[in-house]
C-alpha cells in the first residue's frame, strides 16, 4: 500500500502531536529518506537513491480516512504534526541488514507496538 503525507504534517521527534476530534491511531514505520530526484527506479536500484533511514510515526484520523465510498487515506494521515520523524538519519552502509531492523512504539513508557521491518507490508 502506498500513501503520502503532506509536508505540513512533518514534525520533530519530541514535538507535541496535535490530535483532532475523531478516532486517532498510530503505527511506527521505517522511513526512507530519498536523497536525489528519481523516477521509475527499479527495486534493485532503489538503495542508490536512499540517503538513509529514520523512524517515524504514522498518525491517522481513522474516521476521516475511511469515510465515504472512496476512502481518502491521505486526508486522514496529513493533519499538522501527524508525521513525527527522527531524531537521526542513518545511512544504509551503517546497517548489517537495513531491511530487518527492530522498531517499536512506546506510549507513556509502555510498548504498544514492536516488530521487525522485514515483517512490514510493502
C-alpha positions as CSV (number, residue, x, y, z in Angstrom):
1,X,0.0,0.0,0.0
2,X,1.3,3.4,-0.9
3,X,0.1,6.6,0.7
4,X,1.5,10.1,1.1
5,X,1.7,12.6,3.9
6,X,1.7,16.3,3.2
7,X,4.8,18.3,4.1
8,X,2.7,20.2,6.7
9,X,2.3,17.0,8.7
10,X,6.0,16.7,9.4
11,X,7.2,17.5,12.9
12,X,10.2,16.7,15.1
13,X,10.7,13.5,17.2
14,X,9.9,15.1,20.5
15,X,7.3,17.7,19.4
16,X,3.7,17.5,20.5
17,X,1.2,15.8,18.3
18,X,-2.0,17.8,18.0
19,X,-4.8,15.3,17.9
20,X,-8.0,16.2,16.1
21,X,-11.5,15.1,17.1
22,X,-12.3,11.6,15.9
23,X,-10.6,8.2,16.1
24,X,-6.8,8.8,16.1
25,X,-4.4,5.8,15.7
26,X,-0.7,5.4,15.2
27,X,1.8,3.0,13.7
28,X,5.6,3.0,13.9
29,X,7.2,3.0,10.5
30,X,10.6,2.8,8.8
31,X,11.1,5.9,6.8
32,X,13.3,6.0,3.7
33,X,14.8,9.5,3.1
34,X,15.2,10.0,-0.6
35,X,18.4,11.8,-1.4
36,X,18.1,12.7,-5.0
37,X,15.5,13.2,-7.7
38,X,14.5,9.8,-9.2
39,X,11.8,8.4,-11.4
40,X,11.0,4.8,-12.5
41,X,13.6,3.4,-10.2
42,X,13.8,-0.4,-10.1
43,X,13.8,-2.3,-6.8
44,X,17.4,-3.3,-7.4
45,X,18.4,0.4,-7.9
46,X,16.3,1.8,-5.0
47,X,19.2,1.8,-2.5
48,X,21.1,4.1,-4.8
49,X,18.6,7.0,-4.2
50,X,18.1,6.4,-0.5
51,X,20.1,8.9,1.6
52,X,19.3,7.0,4.8
53,X,16.7,5.6,7.1
54,X,14.9,7.0,10.1
55,X,12.0,6.1,12.3
56,X,8.6,7.8,12.1
57,X,5.1,7.7,13.5
58,X,2.2,7.3,11.0
59,X,-0.6,9.1,12.9
60,X,-4.0,8.8,11.3
61,X,-7.5,10.0,12.0
62,X,-9.4,6.8,11.0
63,X,-12.9,8.2,10.7
64,X,-11.9,10.8,8.1
65,X,-9.5,8.3,6.5
66,X,-12.2,5.7,5.9
67,X,-15.2,8.0,5.3
68,X,-17.3,7.6,2.1
69,X,-17.3,5.1,-0.7
70,X,-13.9,6.2,-1.9
71,X,-11.7,6.4,1.2
72,X,-9.2,9.2,1.3
73,X,-6.2,7.7,3.2
74,X,-4.1,10.8,2.6
75,X,-6.5,13.2,4.3
76,X,-6.7,11.3,7.5
77,X,-2.9,10.9,7.6
78,X,-1.9,14.5,6.8
79,X,-3.1,16.7,9.7
80,X,-0.5,19.1,11.1
81,X,2.0,17.2,13.3
82,X,0.8,13.8,12.2
83,X,4.2,12.7,11.0
84,X,6.9,12.9,13.7
85,X,10.3,11.8,12.3
86,X,13.8,11.1,13.7
87,X,15.8,12.1,15.6
88,X,18.5,10.9,13.2
89,X,19.0,9.6,9.7
90,X,21.3,6.6,9.3
91,X,22.9,5.7,6.0
92,X,22.4,2.2,4.6
93,X,26.1,1.2,4.9
94,X,25.8,1.5,8.7
95,X,23.5,-1.5,9.0
96,X,24.3,-5.2,8.7
97,X,20.8,-5.7,7.2
98,X,18.8,-2.5,6.7
99,X,15.7,-4.5,5.7
100,X,15.4,-6.4,9.0
101,X,15.5,-3.8,11.8
102,X,13.7,-3.8,15.1
103,X,11.3,-1.0,15.6
104,X,8.8,-0.2,18.4
105,X,6.4,2.4,19.6
106,X,6.1,3.3,23.3
107,X,3.2,5.3,24.7
108,X,3.7,6.7,28.2
109,X,6.7,4.3,28.6
110,X,4.5,1.2,27.7
111,X,5.4,-0.7,24.5
112,X,2.3,-0.7,22.3
113,X,3.9,-1.9,19.0
114,X,7.0,-3.9,18.3
115,X,8.0,-5.6,15.1
116,X,10.8,-6.1,12.6
117,X,11.0,-4.2,9.4
118,X,11.1,-7.5,7.5
119,X,7.5,-8.0,8.7
120,X,6.2,-4.7,7.3
121,X,3.7,-4.7,4.4
122,X,5.0,-3.3,1.2
